[in-house]
């Protein structure tokens, strides 16, 4: 598949011949990889935070170096195999359980990086390619959300890198990166607002598509206000809900016809 602007497309799907393999941890330092993992997976609050902190510490201080010493590439499947064999315990059991579900899904083979040829989003950006991630929330709910947060988290870290690379907003605007998230309410993660708010200075154009405003409001009523306040352009179709129509009218204004 090739677009008129000659951007080569890459497809990450469960069903499609020639699917690309992606390694969202590739080209990051240890702290960045751990941040990505911590934000993508679910962790309990309260006393259970001890298990999160212990798990992240084990991954950061031991697992990465041990995988490198074995001559293998760091990837989620490799982290799972290594921790299951060498660091399986009470503290890491919750994380390994979540990772096990992902590794037993059809997506696992697309996250392998045995030969070092799996792509990262930075490589896609550098080579000016177009990538489509097909993550079915209906068919693979929790797994799709985890993968969605991994890829969005990868974009956020690259936003930091690009922000350092570009001296000002104008330079970033000359090298735009468009990120389109359909059913954005299903793939929400806590730093989405930062990506929306600060990404533009790095040339990130974020498009959020949702069925209703309630998709964001059910996550957090304040979230909807934040998204609206950080949005520069609205594309709105016919509304069947009076409350949503009123909120939109208050946001963008009205005129007499």
Secondary structure, DSSP 8 states (H G I E B T S, - for coil): -B-TT--BEEEE-SSSTT---B-TTTT--HHHHHHHHHHHS----GGGHHHHHHHHHHIIIIIHHHHHHTT----HHHHHHHHHHHS-STTTHHHHHHHHHHHTSTTGGGG--SSS--B-HHHHHHTT-EEEE---TTTSHHHHHHHHHHHHHHHHHHHHHHHHHSSSHHHHHTT-EEEEETTGGGG--TTHHHHHHHGGGGTEEEEE--S-THHHHTT-HHHHHHHHHT-S---------HHHHHHHHHHH-----
